[in-house]
Amino acid sequence: MLRYPVVLTPDDDGTQLLTCPDLPEVTSLGADEADMLAHGADAVATALKGRITARQPVPAPGAPTSHAVAL
């Protein structure tokens, strides 16, 4: 199982912004932590699929942080 670290940042409107340091193209918004991690897993999977399809490098997951999405 791959676990990509993600960063959750409070947004101005009460939602949270999710980003993935290993995949800069990944961003997602959600209402709470559980929502963010579910959307984040989808966003990471989509980014990896796009990289594979385009024959671009797929980075290994970075060092663990307090939040991660599992694939």
Phi and psi restraints in degrees (range 20) as a CNS / XPLOR table:
assign (resid 1 and name C) (resid 2 and name N)
       (resid 2 and name CA) (resid 2 and name C) 1.0 -92.6 20.0 2
assign (resid 2 and name N) (resid 2 and name CA)
       (resid 2 and name C) (resid 3 and name N) 1.0 139.0 20.0 2
assign (resid 2 and name C) (resid 3 and name N)
       (resid 3 and name CA) (resid 3 and name C) 1.0 -127.8 20.0 2
assign (resid 3 and name N) (resid 3 and name CA)
       (resid 3 and name C) (resid 4 and name N) 1.0 105.2 20.0 2
assign (resid 3 and name C) (resid 4 and name N)
       (resid 4 and name CA) (resid 4 and name C) 1.0 -89.7 20.0 2
assign (resid 4 and name N) (resid 4 and name CA)
       (resid 4 and name C) (resid 5 and name N) 1.0 128.0 20.0 2
assign (resid 4 and name C) (resid 5 and name N)
       (resid 5 and name CA) (resid 5 and name C) 1.0 -68.4 20.0 2
assign (resid 5 and name N) (resid 5 and name CA)
       (resid 5 and name C) (resid 6 and name N) 1.0 143.2 20.0 2
assign (resid 5 and name C) (resid 6 and name N)
       (resid 6 and name CA) (resid 6 and name C) 1.0 -131.7 20.0 2
assign (resid 6 and name N) (resid 6 and name CA)
       (resid 6 and name C) (resid 7 and name N) 1.0 159.9 20.0 2
assign (resid 6 and name C) (resid 7 and name N)
       (resid 7 and name CA) (resid 7 and name C) 1.0 -118.8 20.0 2
assign (resid 7 and name N) (resid 7 and name CA)
       (resid 7 and name C) (resid 8 and name N) 1.0 128.9 20.0 2
assign (resid 7 and name C) (resid 8 and name N)
       (resid 8 and name CA) (resid 8 and name C) 1.0 -105.4 20.0 2
assign (resid 8 and name N) (resid 8 and name CA)
       (resid 8 and name C) (resid 9 and name N) 1.0 125.8 20.0 2
assign (resid 8 and name C) (resid 9 and name N)
       (resid 9 and name CA) (resid 9 and name C) 1.0 -125.8 20.0 2
assign (resid 9 and name N) (resid 9 and name CA)
       (resid 9 and name C) (resid 10 and name N) 1.0 126.7 20.0 2
assign (resid 9 and name C) (resid 10 and name N)
       (resid 10 and name CA) (resid 10 and name C) 1.0 -59.8 20.0 2
assign (resid 10 and name N) (resid 10 and name CA)
       (resid 10 and name C) (resid 11 and name N) 1.0 135.7 20.0 2
assign (resid 10 and name C) (resid 11 and name N)
       (resid 11 and name CA) (resid 11 and name C) 1.0 -98.6 20.0 2
assign (resid 11 and name N) (resid 11 and name CA)
       (resid 11 and name C) (resid 12 and name N) 1.0 168.9 20.0 2
assign (resid 11 and name C) (resid 12 and name N)
       (resid 12 and name CA) (resid 12 and name C) 1.0 -64.2 20.0 2
assign (resid 12 and name N) (resid 12 and name CA)
       (resid 12 and name C) (resid 13 and name N) 1.0 -27.1 20.0 2
assign (resid 12 and name C) (resid 13 and name N)
       (resid 13 and name CA) (resid 13 and name C) 1.0 -102.2 20.0 2
assign (resid 13 and name N) (resid 13 and name CA)
       (resid 13 and name C) (resid 14 and name N) 1.0 20.0 20.0 2
assign (resid 13 and name C) (resid 14 and name N)
       (resid 14 and name CA) (resid 14 and name C) 1.0 90.4 20.0 2
assign (resid 14 and name N) (resid 14 and name CA)
       (resid 14 and name C) (resid 15 and name N) 1.0 -6.7 20.0 2
assign (resid 14 and name C) (resid 15 and name N)
       (resid 15 and name CA) (resid 15 and name C) 1.0 -88.4 20.0 2
assign (resid 15 and name N) (resid 15 and name CA)
       (resid 15 and name C) (resid 16 and name N) 1.0 -179.3 20.0 2
assign (resid 15 and name C) (resid 16 and name N)
       (resid 16 and name CA) (resid 16 and name C) 1.0 -124.0 20.0 2
assign (resid 16 and name N) (resid 16 and name CA)
       (resid 16 and name C) (resid 17 and name N) 1.0 144.4 20.0 2
assign (resid 16 and name C) (resid 17 and name N)
       (resid 17 and name CA) (resid 17 and name C) 1.0 -101.9 20.0 2
assign (resid 17 and name N) (resid 17 and name CA)
       (resid 17 and name C) (resid 18 and name N) 1.0 129.5 20.0 2
assign (resid 17 and name C) (resid 18 and name N)
       (resid 18 and name CA) (resid 18 and name C) 1.0 -108.4 20.0 2
assign (resid 18 and name N) (resid 18 and name CA)
       (resid 18 and name C) (resid 19 and name N) 1.0 131.9 20.0 2
assign (resid 18 and name C) (resid 19 and name N)
       (resid 19 and name CA) (resid 19 and name C) 1.0 -131.1 20.0 2
assign (resid 19 and name N) (resid 19 and name CA)
       (resid 19 and name C) (resid 20 and name N) 1.0 161.3 20.0 2
assign (resid 19 and name C) (resid 20 and name N)
       (resid 20 and name CA) (resid 20 and name C) 1.0 -126.4 20.0 2
assign (resid 20 and name N) (resid 20 and name CA)
       (resid 20 and name C) (resid 21 and name N) 1.0 111.7 20.0 2
assign (resid 20 and name C) (resid 21 and name N)
       (resid 21 and name CA) (resid 21 and name C) 1.0 -56.5 20.0 2
assign (resid 21 and name N) (resid 21 and name CA)
       (resid 21 and name C) (resid 22 and name N) 1.0 -31.8 20.0 2
assign (resid 21 and name C) (resid 22 and name N)
       (resid 22 and name CA) (resid 22 and name C) 1.0 -79.1 20.0 2
assign (resid 22 and name N) (resid 22 and name CA)
       (resid 22 and name C) (resid 23 and name N) 1.0 -20.2 20.0 2
assign (resid 22 and name C) (resid 23 and name N)
       (resid 23 and name CA) (resid 23 and name C) 1.0 -133.2 20.0 2
assign (resid 23 and name N) (resid 23 and name CA)
       (resid 23 and name C) (resid 24 and name N) 1.0 87.7 20.0 2
assign (resid 23 and name C) (resid 24 and name N)
       (resid 24 and name CA) (resid 24 and name C) 1.0 -60.7 20.0 2
assign (resid 24 and name N) (resid 24 and name CA)
       (resid 24 and name C) (resid 25 and name N) 1.0 -18.0 20.0 2
assign (resid 24 and name C) (resid 25 and name N)
       (resid 25 and name CA) (resid 25 and name C) 1.0 -77.2 20.0 2
assign (resid 25 and name N) (resid 25 and name CA)
       (resid 25 and name C) (resid 26 and name N) 1.0 -8.6 20.0 2
assign (resid 25 and name C) (resid 26 and name N)
       (resid 26 and name CA) (resid 26 and name C) 1.0 -87.9 20.0 2
assign (resid 26 and name N) (resid 26 and name CA)
       (resid 26 and name C) (resid 27 and name N) 1.0 119.9 20.0 2
assign (resid 26 and name C) (resid 27 and name N)
       (resid 27 and name CA) (resid 27 and name C) 1.0 -143.6 20.0 2
assign (resid 27 and name N) (resid 27 and name CA)
       (resid 27 and name C) (resid 28 and name N) 1.0 146.5 20.0 2
assign (resid 27 and name C) (resid 28 and name N)
       (resid 28 and name CA) (resid 28 and name C) 1.0 -156.1 20.0 2
assign (resid 28 and name N) (resid 28 and name CA)
       (resid 28 and name C) (resid 29 and name N) 1.0 153.6 20.0 2
assign (resid 28 and name C) (resid 29 and name N)
       (resid 29 and name CA) (resid 29 and name C) 1.0 -117.7 20.0 2
assign (resid 29 and name N) (resid 29 and name CA)
       (resid 29 and name C) (resid 30 and name N) 1.0 153.0 20.0 2
assign (resid 29 and name C) (resid 30 and name N)
       (resid 30 and name CA) (resid 30 and name C) 1.0 -161.1 20.0 2
assign (resid 30 and name N) (resid 30 and name CA)
       (resid 30 and name C) (resid 31 and name N) 1.0 166.3 20.0 2
assign (resid 30 and name C) (resid 31 and name N)
       (resid 31 and name CA) (resid 31 and name C) 1.0 -81.0 20.0 2
assign (resid 31 and name N) (resid 31 and name CA)
       (resid 31 and name C) (resid 32 and name N) 1.0 -33.2 20.0 2
assign (resid 31 and name C) (resid 32 and name N)
       (resid 32 and name CA) (resid 32 and name C) 1.0 -150.0 20.0 2
assign (resid 32 and name N) (resid 32 and name CA)
       (resid 32 and name C) (resid 33 and name N) 1.0 178.9 20.0 2
assign (resid 32 and name C) (resid 33 and name N)
       (resid 33 and name CA) (resid 33 and name C) 1.0 -60.7 20.0 2
assign (resid 33 and name N) (resid 33 and name CA)
       (resid 33 and name C) (resid 34 and name N) 1.0 -44.7 20.0 2
assign (resid 33 and name C) (resid 34 and name N)
       (resid 34 and name CA) (resid 34 and name C) 1.0 -62.8 20.0 2
assign (resid 34 and name N) (resid 34 and name CA)
       (resid 34 and name C) (resid 35 and name N) 1.0 -42.2 20.0 2
assign (resid 34 and name C) (resid 35 and name N)
       (resid 35 and name CA) (resid 35 and name C) 1.0 -62.5 20.0 2
assign (resid 35 and name N) (resid 35 and name CA)
       (resid 35 and name C) (resid 36 and name N) 1.0 -43.8 20.0 2
assign (resid 35 and name C) (resid 36 and name N)
       (resid 36 and name CA) (resid 36 and name C) 1.0 -62.0 20.0 2
assign (resid 36 and name N) (resid 36 and name CA)
       (resid 36 and name C) (resid 37 and name N) 1.0 -44.9 20.0 2
assign (resid 36 and name C) (resid 37 and name N)
       (resid 37 and name CA) (resid 37 and name C) 1.0 -67.2 20.0 2
assign (resid 37 and name N) (resid 37 and name CA)
       (resid 37 and name C) (resid 38 and name N) 1.0 -35.3 20.0 2
assign (resid 37 and name C) (resid 38 and name N)
       (resid 38 and name CA) (resid 38 and name C) 1.0 -66.4 20.0 2
assign (resid 38 and name N) (resid 38 and name CA)
       (resid 38 and name C) (resid 39 and name N) 1.0 -47.4 20.0 2
assign (resid 38 and name C) (resid 39 and name N)
       (resid 39 and name CA) (resid 39 and name C) 1.0 -65.9 20.0 2
assign (resid 39 and name N) (resid 39 and name CA)
       (resid 39 and name C) (resid 40 and name N) 1.0 -36.3 20.0 2
assign (resid 39 and name C) (resid 40 and name N)
       (resid 40 and name CA) (resid 40 and name C) 1.0 -63.8 20.0 2
assign (resid 40 and name N) (resid 40 and name CA)
       (resid 40 and name C) (resid 41 and name N) 1.0 -39.8 20.0 2
assign (resid 40 and name C) (resid 41 and name N)
       (resid 41 and name CA) (resid 41 and name C) 1.0 -62.6 20.0 2
assign (resid 41 and name N) (resid 41 and name CA)
       (resid 41 and name C) (resid 42 and name N) 1.0 -41.2 20.0 2
assign (resid 41 and name C) (resid 42 and name N)
       (resid 42 and name CA) (resid 42 and name C) 1.0 -64.1 20.0 2
assign (resid 42 and name N) (resid 42 and name CA)
       (resid 42 and name C) (resid 43 and name N) 1.0 -42.6 20.0 2
assign (resid 42 and name C) (resid 43 and name N)
       (resid 43 and name CA) (resid 43 and name C) 1.0 -65.4 20.0 2
assign (resid 43 and name N) (resid 43 and name CA)
       (resid 43 and name C) (resid 44 and name N) 1.0 -41.1 20.0 2
assign (resid 43 and name C) (resid 44 and name N)
       (resid 44 and name CA) (resid 44 and name C) 1.0 -65.8 20.0 2
assign (resid 44 and name N) (resid 44 and name CA)
       (resid 44 and name C) (resid 45 and name N) 1.0 -44.4 20.0 2
assign (resid 44 and name C) (resid 45 and name N)
       (resid 45 and name CA) (resid 45 and name C) 1.0 -61.2 20.0 2
assign (resid 45 and name N) (resid 45 and name CA)
       (resid 45 and name C) (resid 46 and name N) 1.0 -41.4 20.0 2
assign (resid 45 and name C) (resid 46 and name N)
       (resid 46 and name CA) (resid 46 and name C) 1.0 -65.2 20.0 2
assign (resid 46 and name N) (resid 46 and name CA)
       (resid 46 and name C) (resid 47 and name N) 1.0 -41.9 20.0 2
assign (resid 46 and name C) (resid 47 and name N)
       (resid 47 and name CA) (resid 47 and name C) 1.0 -63.3 20.0 2
assign (resid 47 and name N) (resid 47 and name CA)
       (resid 47 and name C) (resid 48 and name N) 1.0 -42.9 20.0 2
assign (resid 47 and name C) (resid 48 and name N)
       (resid 48 and name CA) (resid 48 and name C) 1.0 -65.4 20.0 2
assign (resid 48 and name N) (resid 48 and name CA)
       (resid 48 and name C) (resid 49 and name N) 1.0 -41.5 20.0 2
assign (resid 48 and name C) (resid 49 and name N)
       (resid 49 and name CA) (resid 49 and name C) 1.0 -61.2 20.0 2
assign (resid 49 and name N) (resid 49 and name CA)
       (resid 49 and name C) (resid 50 and name N) 1.0 -42.2 20.0 2
assign (resid 49 and name C) (resid 50 and name N)
       (resid 50 and name CA) (resid 50 and name C) 1.0 -62.1 20.0 2
assign (resid 50 and name N) (resid 50 and name CA)
       (resid 50 and name C) (resid 51 and name N) 1.0 -41.7 20.0 2
assign (resid 50 and name C) (resid 51 and name N)
       (resid 51 and name CA) (resid 51 and name C) 1.0 -66.2 20.0 2
assign (resid 51 and name N) (resid 51 and name CA)
       (resid 51 and name C) (resid 52 and name N) 1.0 -41.4 20.0 2
assign (resid 51 and name C) (resid 52 and name N)
       (resid 52 and name CA) (resid 52 and name C) 1.0 -64.3 20.0 2
assign (resid 52 and name N) (resid 52 and name CA)
       (resid 52 and name C) (resid 53 and name N) 1.0 -45.5 20.0 2
assign (resid 52 and name C) (resid 53 and name N)
       (resid 53 and name CA) (resid 53 and name C) 1.0 -60.4 20.0 2
assign (resid 53 and name N) (resid 53 and name CA)
       (resid 53 and name C) (resid 54 and name N) 1.0 -40.0 20.0 2
assign (resid 53 and name C) (resid 54 and name N)
       (resid 54 and name CA) (resid 54 and name C) 1.0 -84.1 20.0 2
assign (resid 54 and name N) (resid 54 and name CA)
       (resid 54 and name C) (resid 55 and name N) 1.0 2.2 20.0 2
assign (resid 54 and name C) (resid 55 and name N)
       (resid 55 and name CA) (resid 55 and name C) 1.0 56.6 20.0 2
assign (resid 55 and name N) (resid 55 and name CA)
       (resid 55 and name C) (resid 56 and name N) 1.0 41.0 20.0 2
assign (resid 55 and name C) (resid 56 and name N)
       (resid 56 and name CA) (resid 56 and name C) 1.0 -98.1 20.0 2
assign (resid 56 and name N) (resid 56 and name CA)
       (resid 56 and name C) (resid 57 and name N) 1.0 159.7 20.0 2
assign (resid 56 and name C) (resid 57 and name N)
       (resid 57 and name CA) (resid 57 and name C) 1.0 -60.9 20.0 2
assign (resid 57 and name N) (resid 57 and name CA)
       (resid 57 and name C) (resid 58 and name N) 1.0 141.8 20.0 2
assign (resid 57 and name C) (resid 58 and name N)
       (resid 58 and name CA) (resid 58 and name C) 1.0 -109.5 20.0 2
assign (resid 58 and name N) (resid 58 and name CA)
       (resid 58 and name C) (resid 59 and name N) 1.0 112.6 20.0 2
assign (resid 58 and name C) (resid 59 and name N)
       (resid 59 and name CA) (resid 59 and name C) 1.0 -72.8 20.0 2
assign (resid 59 and name N) (resid 59 and name CA)
       (resid 59 and name C) (resid 60 and name N) 1.0 145.8 20.0 2
assign (resid 59 and name C) (resid 60 and name N)
       (resid 60 and name CA) (resid 60 and name C) 1.0 -70.5 20.0 2
assign (resid 60 and name N) (resid 60 and name CA)
       (resid 60 and name C) (resid 61 and name N) 1.0 153.1 20.0 2
assign (resid 60 and name C) (resid 61 and name N)
       (resid 61 and name CA) (resid 61 and name C) 1.0 -59.3 20.0 2
assign (resid 61 and name N) (resid 61 and name CA)
       (resid 61 and name C) (resid 62 and name N) 1.0 140.5 20.0 2
assign (resid 61 and name C) (resid 62 and name N)
       (resid 62 and name CA) (resid 62 and name C) 1.0 -76.6 20.0 2
assign (resid 62 and name N) (resid 62 and name CA)
       (resid 62 and name C) (resid 63 and name N) 1.0 -172.6 20.0 2
assign (resid 62 and name C) (resid 63 and name N)
       (resid 63 and name CA) (resid 63 and name C) 1.0 -61.0 20.0 2
assign (resid 63 and name N) (resid 63 and name CA)
       (resid 63 and name C) (resid 64 and name N) 1.0 143.1 20.0 2
assign (resid 63 and name C) (resid 64 and name N)
       (resid 64 and name CA) (resid 64 and name C) 1.0 -60.4 20.0 2
assign (resid 64 and name N) (resid 64 and name CA)
       (resid 64 and name C) (resid 65 and name N) 1.0 145.7 20.0 2
assign (resid 64 and name C) (resid 65 and name N)
       (resid 65 and name CA) (resid 65 and name C) 1.0 -128.3 20.0 2
assign (resid 65 and name N) (resid 65 and name CA)
       (resid 65 and name C) (resid 66 and name N) 1.0 -170.9 20.0 2
assign (resid 65 and name C) (resid 66 and name N)
       (resid 66 and name CA) (resid 66 and name C) 1.0 -69.5 20.0 2
assign (resid 66 and name N) (resid 66 and name CA)
       (resid 66 and name C) (resid 67 and name N) 1.0 -20.4 20.0 2
assign (resid 66 and name C) (resid 67 and name N)
       (resid 67 and name CA) (resid 67 and name C) 1.0 -130.0 20.0 2
assign (resid 67 and name N) (resid 67 and name CA)
       (resid 67 and name C) (resid 68 and name N) 1.0 142.1 20.0 2
assign (resid 67 and name C) (resid 68 and name N)
       (resid 68 and name CA) (resid 68 and name C) 1.0 -153.2 20.0 2
assign (resid 68 and name N) (resid 68 and name CA)
       (resid 68 and name C) (resid 69 and name N) 1.0 155.7 20.0 2
assign (resid 68 and name C) (resid 69 and name N)
       (resid 69 and name CA) (resid 69 and name C) 1.0 -112.3 20.0 2
assign (resid 69 and name N) (resid 69 and name CA)
       (resid 69 and name C) (resid 70 and name N) 1.0 138.8 20.0 2
assign (resid 69 and name C) (resid 70 and name N)
       (resid 70 and name CA) (resid 70 and name C) 1.0 -103.0 20.0 2
assign (resid 70 and name N) (resid 70 and name CA)
       (resid 70 and name C) (resid 71 and name N) 1.0 138.5 20.0 2
